[in-house]
Amino acid sequence: MKKLLFFTFLLFHQFFFGQDLFDSPLTSTIASVDNTEENLYINKRATAVTNEEFTSLVLKNRLEELNIKTPFNVPYNATVERFIRLYLKTKKEDFSNLMDKANYYFPIFEEALDKYNIPLEIKYLAVVESALKPSAKSRAGAKGLWQFMYHTGKEYGLNVTSYIDERTDPIKATEAACKYLKKLHDRFDDWDLALAAYNAGPGNVSKAIRRSGGKINYWNIRQYLPAETRSYVPAFYTTLYLFEFGEAHQIYPNNIKINYFDTDTLHIKERLTFAQIEKRIGINKELLTALNPQYKLGIIPLSKDTYHVLTLPQNLITKFISNHSILASEIKTQEKPTYITATINNSYVVIERDNLPKIARKFDISLAQLKKWNGLETDFLIEGQRLVISNKKSKAIQQHNSTAKVFTSTLEPQNPKSYTVKNGESLFLISKKFPNISIRQLRNWNNLWGVSYVKPGTVLKILTKSE
């Protein structure tokens, strides 16, 4: 799926377990745990200590237990044991923090995995990929909980614009990851190989199979895979083990304050900023950003054809709805440009040999006014360009337009004929075929201002009796 990521595997890297959104926003006090439940939780943690010595045989038995209850071929070997012991020695606290995040994200993953009939244990892959950090970005450019590269994300329906990056949207990115993982499993018919392909790409896995002489077991082709992929699958099984047997090693979530079921979503079509929402409903900005990481600039853009999703804590949904009309009306007033929009009544179309001073004299306005009304910085004009010549709908403009119509009607008979443009013909050549017909008239009659080339086969209207 992507090149080597900065933190895709090897969970013992310090950056992988750096502080992120769940270290502050989603552990805020807006959904605090009941004191009674908190005391029970603390007592449970204090008493759930196993005195069993953690030997290789104990680990082997536990991995066999996981193998029985999951569709994965959970291995016991020296590599997996080394990974597990290393994490237990150096990263127990980090796994406690990951369990906090999992309390929010795993229900999202499980719902999508169940929809696509994918083993629920795949949820642990997002831990390996991003440490459950939706804003995570690799040096190669992969982003989000499931670390999609730009083009792979687009292929699986994840939209990226200046306002939104759906690779960081937990729900949409999970849906895309399920589609991709299902495709990989359909290709290799093995979850270990599908995991390896998710990291290294299906091409590298197929190449490793060929180099191994046709073997199709991950552990038999592992030596032929890229270095990061050789650690990727062991990291997945280590994560699976530590989450499933965390209590046996005194690993517990540290700061559960909000979970997925404490939130709800709203459909938004108008443009809203996080600053507006924060002001009106009193939500912490960091929490709002954490719940809606897909909005790159803290702005929900205007949507005419569809809607955007806003996730909020349930206890703030009613407050948002009651303030919705106020929020919708608080459109930020932007400074408008000083030039005036051209209309049929306040503008003039530039003809051949026109220049700005000539046009200004013609309509009794100053050159400075003409430039200001049209936002012009130079004197350059082009035939067919429309210029504003008044800052209001004046009688002089109306009279000029009326005179132009009378003048045009005396030159243009009311019995139009049609002419089909042939290959190699231009407006100049066509005008020469009819007496007293100018290029300007052809443009006026056929609304061809600003068009430099007329396609062969175009039917032109000719307002003349002569041919």
Contacts in CASP RR format, 6 or more apart in sequence:
PFRMAT RR
TARGET T0000
AUTHOR 0000-0000-0000
METHOD contacts of the structure
MODEL  1
MKKLLFFTFLLFHQFFFGQDLFDSPLTSTIASVDNTEENLYINKRATAVT
NEEFTSLVLKNRLEELNIKTPFNVPYNATVERFIRLYLKTKKEDFSNLMD
KANYYFPIFEEALDKYNIPLEIKYLAVVESALKPSAKSRAGAKGLWQFMY
HTGKEYGLNVTSYIDERTDPIKATEAACKYLKKLHDRFDDWDLALAAYNA
GPGNVSKAIRRSGGKINYWNIRQYLPAETRSYVPAFYTTLYLFEFGEAHQ
IYPNNIKINYFDTDTLHIKERLTFAQIEKRIGINKELLTALNPQYKLGII
PLSKDTYHVLTLPQNLITKFISNHSILASEIKTQEKPTYITATINNSYVV
IERDNLPKIARKFDISLAQLKKWNGLETDFLIEGQRLVISNKKSKAIQQH
NSTAKVFTSTLEPQNPKSYTVKNGESLFLISKKFPNISIRQLRNWNNLWG
VSYVKPGTVLKILTKSE
1 142 0 8 1.000
1 147 0 8 1.000
1 148 0 8 1.000
1 149 0 8 1.000
1 152 0 8 1.000
1 180 0 8 1.000
1 197 0 8 1.000
1 198 0 8 1.000
1 199 0 8 1.000
1 200 0 8 1.000
1 201 0 8 1.000
2 8 0 8 1.000
2 138 0 8 1.000
2 140 0 8 1.000
2 141 0 8 1.000
2 142 0 8 1.000
2 147 0 8 1.000
2 148 0 8 1.000
2 149 0 8 1.000
2 152 0 8 1.000
2 199 0 8 1.000
2 201 0 8 1.000
3 140 0 8 1.000
4 139 0 8 1.000
4 140 0 8 1.000
4 226 0 8 1.000
4 227 0 8 1.000
4 228 0 8 1.000
5 129 0 8 1.000
5 138 0 8 1.000
5 139 0 8 1.000
5 140 0 8 1.000
5 142 0 8 1.000
5 147 0 8 1.000
5 228 0 8 1.000
6 15 0 8 1.000
6 138 0 8 1.000
6 139 0 8 1.000
6 140 0 8 1.000
7 13 0 8 1.000
7 15 0 8 1.000
7 16 0 8 1.000
7 130 0 8 1.000
7 131 0 8 1.000
7 136 0 8 1.000
7 138 0 8 1.000
8 128 0 8 1.000
8 129 0 8 1.000
8 138 0 8 1.000
8 142 0 8 1.000
8 147 0 8 1.000
8 199 0 8 1.000
8 228 0 8 1.000
8 232 0 8 1.000
9 128 0 8 1.000
9 199 0 8 1.000
9 228 0 8 1.000
9 229 0 8 1.000
9 231 0 8 1.000
9 232 0 8 1.000
9 235 0 8 1.000
10 16 0 8 1.000
10 228 0 8 1.000
10 231 0 8 1.000
10 235 0 8 1.000
11 17 0 8 1.000
11 87 0 8 1.000
11 91 0 8 1.000
11 94 0 8 1.000
11 127 0 8 1.000
11 128 0 8 1.000
11 131 0 8 1.000
11 235 0 8 1.000
11 238 0 8 1.000
11 239 0 8 1.000
12 86 0 8 1.000
12 87 0 8 1.000
12 90 0 8 1.000
12 91 0 8 1.000
16 131 0 8 1.000
17 91 0 8 1.000
17 94 0 8 1.000
17 97 0 8 1.000
17 98 0 8 1.000
17 131 0 8 1.000
18 131 0 8 1.000
20 131 0 8 1.000
20 133 0 8 1.000
20 135 0 8 1.000
20 136 0 8 1.000
21 133 0 8 1.000
21 134 0 8 1.000
21 135 0 8 1.000
21 286 0 8 1.000
21 289 0 8 1.000
21 290 0 8 1.000
21 293 0 8 1.000
22 97 0 8 1.000
22 100 0 8 1.000
22 101 0 8 1.000
22 104 0 8 1.000
22 132 0 8 1.000
22 290 0 8 1.000
23 97 0 8 1.000
24 286 0 8 1.000
25 284 0 8 1.000
25 286 0 8 1.000
25 287 0 8 1.000
25 289 0 8 1.000
25 290 0 8 1.000
25 291 0 8 1.000
26 100 0 8 1.000
26 101 0 8 1.000
26 104 0 8 1.000
26 257 0 8 1.000
26 258 0 8 1.000
26 287 0 8 1.000
26 290 0 8 1.000
26 291 0 8 1.000
27 100 0 8 1.000
27 255 0 8 1.000
27 257 0 8 1.000
27 258 0 8 1.000
28 257 0 8 1.000
28 258 0 8 1.000
28 284 0 8 1.000
28 286 0 8 1.000
28 287 0 8 1.000
29 257 0 8 1.000
30 257 0 8 1.000
30 258 0 8 1.000
30 283 0 8 1.000
30 284 0 8 1.000
30 287 0 8 1.000
30 313 0 8 1.000
30 315 0 8 1.000
30 316 0 8 1.000
31 257 0 8 1.000
31 258 0 8 1.000
31 262 0 8 1.000
31 313 0 8 1.000
31 315 0 8 1.000
32 257 0 8 1.000
33 41 0 8 1.000
33 256 0 8 1.000
33 257 0 8 1.000
45 250 0 8 1.000
45 252 0 8 1.000
48 247 0 8 1.000
48 250 0 8 1.000
48 252 0 8 1.000
49 250 0 8 1.000
50 247 0 8 1.000
50 248 0 8 1.000
52 58 0 8 1.000
52 248 0 8 1.000
54 88 0 8 1.000
54 249 0 8 1.000
56 81 0 8 1.000
59 76 0 8 1.000
59 81 0 8 1.000
59 84 0 8 1.000
60 76 0 8 1.000
62 241 0 8 1.000
62 245 0 8 1.000
62 248 0 8 1.000
63 74 0 8 1.000
63 75 0 8 1.000
63 76 0 8 1.000
63 80 0 8 1.000
63 237 0 8 1.000
63 241 0 8 1.000
64 74 0 8 1.000
64 76 0 8 1.000
66 72 0 8 1.000
66 74 0 8 1.000
66 240 0 8 1.000
66 241 0 8 1.000
66 244 0 8 1.000
67 73 0 8 1.000
67 74 0 8 1.000
67 75 0 8 1.000
70 119 0 8 1.000
70 121 0 8 1.000
70 240 0 8 1.000
71 119 0 8 1.000
71 121 0 8 1.000
71 191 0 8 1.000
72 119 0 8 1.000
72 121 0 8 1.000
72 191 0 8 1.000
72 192 0 8 1.000
72 237 0 8 1.000
72 240 0 8 1.000
73 191 0 8 1.000
73 192 0 8 1.000
74 237 0 8 1.000
74 240 0 8 1.000
75 219 0 8 1.000
75 237 0 8 1.000
77 219 0 8 1.000
79 234 0 8 1.000
80 234 0 8 1.000
80 237 0 8 1.000
80 238 0 8 1.000
80 241 0 8 1.000
83 231 0 8 1.000
83 234 0 8 1.000
83 235 0 8 1.000
83 237 0 8 1.000
83 238 0 8 1.000
84 238 0 8 1.000
84 241 0 8 1.000
84 242 0 8 1.000
87 95 0 8 1.000
87 238 0 8 1.000
87 242 0 8 1.000
88 242 0 8 1.000
88 249 0 8 1.000
92 249 0 8 1.000
92 250 0 8 1.000
92 251 0 8 1.000
93 254 0 8 1.000
95 242 0 8 1.000
95 243 0 8 1.000
95 246 0 8 1.000
95 251 0 8 1.000
96 251 0 8 1.000
96 252 0 8 1.000
96 253 0 8 1.000
96 254 0 8 1.000
97 254 0 8 1.000
98 127 0 8 1.000
98 131 0 8 1.000
98 132 0 8 1.000
99 243 0 8 1.000
99 251 0 8 1.000
99 252 0 8 1.000
99 253 0 8 1.000
99 254 0 8 1.000
100 253 0 8 1.000
100 254 0 8 1.000
100 255 0 8 1.000
100 256 0 8 1.000
101 131 0 8 1.000
101 132 0 8 1.000
101 133 0 8 1.000
102 123 0 8 1.000
102 127 0 8 1.000
102 132 0 8 1.000
102 243 0 8 1.000
102 253 0 8 1.000
103 253 0 8 1.000
103 256 0 8 1.000
103 259 0 8 1.000
103 260 0 8 1.000
104 258 0 8 1.000
104 259 0 8 1.000
104 260 0 8 1.000
105 123 0 8 1.000
105 126 0 8 1.000
105 132 0 8 1.000
105 145 0 8 1.000
105 170 0 8 1.000
105 260 0 8 1.000
106 123 0 8 1.000
106 260 0 8 1.000
107 259 0 8 1.000
107 260 0 8 1.000
107 261 0 8 1.000
108 170 0 8 1.000
108 171 0 8 1.000
108 174 0 8 1.000
108 260 0 8 1.000
109 120 0 8 1.000
109 122 0 8 1.000
109 123 0 8 1.000
109 126 0 8 1.000
109 174 0 8 1.000
110 120 0 8 1.000
110 123 0 8 1.000
112 171 0 8 1.000
112 174 0 8 1.000
112 175 0 8 1.000
112 177 0 8 1.000
112 178 0 8 1.000
113 119 0 8 1.000
113 120 0 8 1.000
113 122 0 8 1.000
113 123 0 8 1.000
113 178 0 8 1.000
114 120 0 8 1.000
115 178 0 8 1.000
116 178 0 8 1.000
116 179 0 8 1.000
116 181 0 8 1.000
116 182 0 8 1.000
118 178 0 8 1.000
118 181 0 8 1.000
118 182 0 8 1.000
118 185 0 8 1.000
119 191 0 8 1.000
121 240 0 8 1.000
122 181 0 8 1.000
124 236 0 8 1.000
124 239 0 8 1.000
124 240 0 8 1.000
124 243 0 8 1.000
125 146 0 8 1.000
125 177 0 8 1.000
125 181 0 8 1.000
125 195 0 8 1.000
125 198 0 8 1.000
125 236 0 8 1.000
126 132 0 8 1.000
126 145 0 8 1.000
126 146 0 8 1.000
126 174 0 8 1.000
126 177 0 8 1.000
127 239 0 8 1.000
127 243 0 8 1.000
128 232 0 8 1.000
128 235 0 8 1.000
128 236 0 8 1.000
128 239 0 8 1.000
129 136 0 8 1.000
129 145 0 8 1.000
129 146 0 8 1.000
129 147 0 8 1.000
130 136 0 8 1.000
130 144 0 8 1.000
130 145 0 8 1.000
130 146 0 8 1.000
130 147 0 8 1.000
132 145 0 8 1.000
133 144 0 8 1.000
133 145 0 8 1.000
134 144 0 8 1.000
134 145 0 8 1.000
134 168 0 8 1.000
134 169 0 8 1.000
134 170 0 8 1.000
134 173 0 8 1.000
134 293 0 8 1.000
135 143 0 8 1.000
135 144 0 8 1.000
135 168 0 8 1.000
135 293 0 8 1.000
136 143 0 8 1.000
136 144 0 8 1.000
136 145 0 8 1.000
136 147 0 8 1.000
137 143 0 8 1.000
137 144 0 8 1.000
138 147 0 8 1.000
140 149 0 8 1.000
141 149 0 8 1.000
141 150 0 8 1.000
142 148 0 8 1.000
142 149 0 8 1.000
143 165 0 8 1.000
143 167 0 8 1.000
143 168 0 8 1.000
144 167 0 8 1.000
144 168 0 8 1.000
144 173 0 8 1.000
144 293 0 8 1.000
145 168 0 8 1.000
145 170 0 8 1.000
145 173 0 8 1.000
145 174 0 8 1.000
146 167 0 8 1.000
146 173 0 8 1.000
146 174 0 8 1.000
146 176 0 8 1.000
146 177 0 8 1.000
148 156 0 8 1.000
148 158 0 8 1.000
148 167 0 8 1.000
148 173 0 8 1.000
148 176 0 8 1.000
148 177 0 8 1.000
150 160 0 8 1.000
150 167 0 8 1.000
152 180 0 8 1.000
153 160 0 8 1.000
153 167 0 8 1.000
153 176 0 8 1.000
154 160 0 8 1.000
156 176 0 8 1.000
156 179 0 8 1.000
156 180 0 8 1.000
157 166 0 8 1.000
157 172 0 8 1.000
157 176 0 8 1.000
158 166 0 8 1.000
158 167 0 8 1.000
158 169 0 8 1.000
158 172 0 8 1.000
158 173 0 8 1.000
158 176 0 8 1.000
159 166 0 8 1.000
160 166 0 8 1.000
160 167 0 8 1.000
161 301 0 8 1.000
162 296 0 8 1.000
162 297 0 8 1.000
163 295 0 8 1.000
163 296 0 8 1.000
163 297 0 8 1.000
163 299 0 8 1.000
163 300 0 8 1.000
163 301 0 8 1.000
164 294 0 8 1.000
164 295 0 8 1.000
164 296 0 8 1.000
164 301 0 8 1.000
164 308 0 8 1.000
165 294 0 8 1.000
165 296 0 8 1.000
166 172 0 8 1.000
166 173 0 8 1.000
166 294 0 8 1.000
167 173 0 8 1.000
168 293 0 8 1.000
168 294 0 8 1.000
169 293 0 8 1.000
169 294 0 8 1.000
169 309 0 8 1.000
170 293 0 8 1.000
171 309 0 8 1.000
172 294 0 8 1.000
180 198 0 8 1.000
181 194 0 8 1.000
181 198 0 8 1.000
184 193 0 8 1.000
184 194 0 8 1.000
184 197 0 8 1.000
184 198 0 8 1.000
184 202 0 8 1.000
185 191 0 8 1.000
185 194 0 8 1.000
187 194 0 8 1.000
187 197 0 8 1.000
187 202 0 8 1.000
188 194 0 8 1.000
188 197 0 8 1.000
188 202 0 8 1.000
188 205 0 8 1.000
188 216 0 8 1.000
190 216 0 8 1.000
190 217 0 8 1.000
190 218 0 8 1.000
192 217 0 8 1.000
192 218 0 8 1.000
192 219 0 8 1.000
192 233 0 8 1.000
193 205 0 8 1.000
193 216 0 8 1.000
193 218 0 8 1.000
195 218 0 8 1.000
195 232 0 8 1.000
195 233 0 8 1.000
195 236 0 8 1.000
196 204 0 8 1.000
196 205 0 8 1.000
196 208 0 8 1.000
196 218 0 8 1.000
196 225 0 8 1.000
196 229 0 8 1.000
196 232 0 8 1.000
196 233 0 8 1.000
197 203 0 8 1.000
197 204 0 8 1.000
197 205 0 8 1.000
199 228 0 8 1.000
199 229 0 8 1.000
199 232 0 8 1.000
200 225 0 8 1.000
200 226 0 8 1.000
200 228 0 8 1.000
200 229 0 8 1.000
200 232 0 8 1.000
204 225 0 8 1.000
204 226 0 8 1.000
204 229 0 8 1.000
205 221 0 8 1.000
205 225 0 8 1.000
207 224 0 8 1.000
208 221 0 8 1.000
208 222 0 8 1.000
208 224 0 8 1.000
208 225 0 8 1.000
209 215 0 8 1.000
209 216 0 8 1.000
209 221 0 8 1.000
211 221 0 8 1.000
211 224 0 8 1.000
212 220 0 8 1.000
212 221 0 8 1.000
212 224 0 8 1.000
215 221 0 8 1.000
218 233 0 8 1.000
222 230 0 8 1.000
222 233 0 8 1.000
223 230 0 8 1.000
242 249 0 8 1.000
242 251 0 8 1.000
246 252 0 8 1.000
258 313 0 8 1.000
262 313 0 8 1.000
262 314 0 8 1.000
263 291 0 8 1.000
263 311 0 8 1.000
263 312 0 8 1.000
263 313 0 8 1.000
263 314 0 8 1.000
264 311 0 8 1.000
264 312 0 8 1.000
264 313 0 8 1.000
264 314 0 8 1.000
264 317 0 8 1.000
265 309 0 8 1.000
265 310 0 8 1.000
265 311 0 8 1.000
265 312 0 8 1.000
266 309 0 8 1.000
266 310 0 8 1.000
266 312 0 8 1.000
266 317 0 8 1.000
266 320 0 8 1.000
266 321 0 8 1.000
267 307 0 8 1.000
267 308 0 8 1.000
267 309 0 8 1.000
267 310 0 8 1.000
268 300 0 8 1.000
268 303 0 8 1.000
268 307 0 8 1.000
268 308 0 8 1.000
268 309 0 8 1.000
268 310 0 8 1.000
269 302 0 8 1.000
269 303 0 8 1.000
269 304 0 8 1.000
269 306 0 8 1.000
269 307 0 8 1.000
269 308 0 8 1.000
270 302 0 8 1.000
270 327 0 8 1.000
270 328 0 8 1.000
271 299 0 8 1.000
271 300 0 8 1.000
271 301 0 8 1.000
271 302 0 8 1.000
271 331 0 8 1.000
272 299 0 8 1.000
272 300 0 8 1.000
272 310 0 8 1.000
272 327 0 8 1.000
272 328 0 8 1.000
273 298 0 8 1.000
273 299 0 8 1.000
273 300 0 8 1.000
273 332 0 8 1.000
274 285 0 8 1.000
274 288 0 8 1.000
274 289 0 8 1.000
274 292 0 8 1.000
274 295 0 8 1.000
274 298 0 8 1.000
274 299 0 8 1.000
275 285 0 8 1.000
276 327 0 8 1.000
276 330 0 8 1.000
277 283 0 8 1.000
277 288 0 8 1.000
277 310 0 8 1.000
277 320 0 8 1.000
277 327 0 8 1.000
278 284 0 8 1.000
278 285 0 8 1.000
278 288 0 8 1.000
280 319 0 8 1.000
280 320 0 8 1.000
280 323 0 8 1.000
280 326 0 8 1.000
280 327 0 8 1.000
281 312 0 8 1.000
281 316 0 8 1.000
281 319 0 8 1.000
281 320 0 8 1.000
281 323 0 8 1.000
282 316 0 8 1.000
282 319 0 8 1.000
283 312 0 8 1.000
283 313 0 8 1.000
283 316 0 8 1.000
287 313 0 8 1.000
288 312 0 8 1.000
289 295 0 8 1.000
289 298 0 8 1.000
291 311 0 8 1.000
291 312 0 8 1.000
291 313 0 8 1.000
292 298 0 8 1.000
292 309 0 8 1.000
292 310 0 8 1.000
292 311 0 8 1.000
300 308 0 8 1.000
300 310 0 8 1.000
301 308 0 8 1.000
310 320 0 8 1.000
312 320 0 8 1.000
320 327 0 8 1.000
337 375 0 8 1.000
338 372 0 8 1.000
338 375 0 8 1.000
339 372 0 8 1.000
339 373 0 8 1.000
339 374 0 8 1.000
339 375 0 8 1.000
339 388 0 8 1.000
340 346 0 8 1.000
340 373 0 8 1.000
340 374 0 8 1.000
340 388 0 8 1.000
340 391 0 8 1.000
341 388 0 8 1.000
342 386 0 8 1.000
342 387 0 8 1.000
342 388 0 8 1.000
343 393 0 8 1.000
344 401 0 8 1.000
345 393 0 8 1.000
345 397 0 8 1.000
345 398 0 8 1.000
345 401 0 8 1.000
346 388 0 8 1.000
346 389 0 8 1.000
346 390 0 8 1.000
346 391 0 8 1.000
346 392 0 8 1.000
346 393 0 8 1.000
346 397 0 8 1.000
347 386 0 8 1.000
347 387 0 8 1.000
347 388 0 8 1.000
347 389 0 8 1.000
348 359 0 8 1.000
348 363 0 8 1.000
348 386 0 8 1.000
348 387 0 8 1.000
348 389 0 8 1.000
348 400 0 8 1.000
349 384 0 8 1.000
349 385 0 8 1.000
349 386 0 8 1.000
349 387 0 8 1.000
349 449 0 8 1.000
350 359 0 8 1.000
350 381 0 8 1.000
350 382 0 8 1.000
350 383 0 8 1.000
350 384 0 8 1.000
350 385 0 8 1.000
350 386 0 8 1.000
350 387 0 8 1.000
351 383 0 8 1.000
351 384 0 8 1.000
351 440 0 8 1.000
352 383 0 8 1.000
352 440 0 8 1.000
354 381 0 8 1.000
354 383 0 8 1.000
355 379 0 8 1.000
355 381 0 8 1.000
356 367 0 8 1.000
356 370 0 8 1.000
356 371 0 8 1.000
356 376 0 8 1.000
356 379 0 8 1.000
356 381 0 8 1.000
357 367 0 8 1.000
359 370 0 8 1.000
359 387 0 8 1.000
359 389 0 8 1.000
360 366 0 8 1.000
360 367 0 8 1.000
360 369 0 8 1.000
360 370 0 8 1.000
363 389 0 8 1.000
363 390 0 8 1.000
363 396 0 8 1.000
363 400 0 8 1.000
364 396 0 8 1.000
365 389 0 8 1.000
365 390 0 8 1.000
369 391 0 8 1.000
370 376 0 8 1.000
370 387 0 8 1.000
370 388 0 8 1.000
370 389 0 8 1.000
371 377 0 8 1.000
373 388 0 8 1.000
373 389 0 8 1.000
373 390 0 8 1.000
373 391 0 8 1.000
374 387 0 8 1.000
374 388 0 8 1.000
381 387 0 8 1.000
382 450 0 8 1.000
383 450 0 8 1.000
384 443 0 8 1.000
384 449 0 8 1.000
384 450 0 8 1.000
385 450 0 8 1.000
386 449 0 8 1.000
389 397 0 8 1.000
390 396 0 8 1.000
390 397 0 8 1.000
408 444 0 8 1.000
411 441 0 8 1.000
412 441 0 8 1.000
412 445 0 8 1.000
412 463 0 8 1.000
412 464 0 8 1.000
413 463 0 8 1.000
413 464 0 8 1.000
413 465 0 8 1.000
414 463 0 8 1.000
415 463 0 8 1.000
415 465 0 8 1.000
416 445 0 8 1.000
416 461 0 8 1.000
416 462 0 8 1.000
416 463 0 8 1.000
417 461 0 8 1.000
417 462 0 8 1.000
417 463 0 8 1.000
417 464 0 8 1.000
417 467 0 8 1.000
418 459 0 8 1.000
418 460 0 8 1.000
418 461 0 8 1.000
418 462 0 8 1.000
419 430 0 8 1.000
419 433 0 8 1.000
419 459 0 8 1.000
419 460 0 8 1.000
419 462 0 8 1.000
420 457 0 8 1.000
420 458 0 8 1.000
420 459 0 8 1.000
420 460 0 8 1.000
421 430 0 8 1.000
421 454 0 8 1.000
421 455 0 8 1.000
421 456 0 8 1.000
421 457 0 8 1.000
421 458 0 8 1.000
421 459 0 8 1.000
421 460 0 8 1.000
422 456 0 8 1.000
422 457 0 8 1.000
423 456 0 8 1.000
424 456 0 8 1.000
425 454 0 8 1.000
425 456 0 8 1.000
426 453 0 8 1.000
426 454 0 8 1.000
427 439 0 8 1.000
427 442 0 8 1.000
427 443 0 8 1.000
427 448 0 8 1.000
427 454 0 8 1.000
428 439 0 8 1.000
430 442 0 8 1.000
430 454 0 8 1.000
430 460 0 8 1.000
431 437 0 8 1.000
431 438 0 8 1.000
431 439 0 8 1.000
431 441 0 8 1.000
431 442 0 8 1.000
433 467 0 8 1.000
434 462 0 8 1.000
434 464 0 8 1.000
434 466 0 8 1.000
434 467 0 8 1.000
435 464 0 8 1.000
435 466 0 8 1.000
436 464 0 8 1.000
436 466 0 8 1.000
437 462 0 8 1.000
437 464 0 8 1.000
441 463 0 8 1.000
442 448 0 8 1.000
442 460 0 8 1.000
442 462 0 8 1.000
443 449 0 8 1.000
443 450 0 8 1.000
443 451 0 8 1.000
445 460 0 8 1.000
445 461 0 8 1.000
445 462 0 8 1.000
445 463 0 8 1.000
446 460 0 8 1.000
446 461 0 8 1.000
448 454 0 8 1.000
454 460 0 8 1.000
END
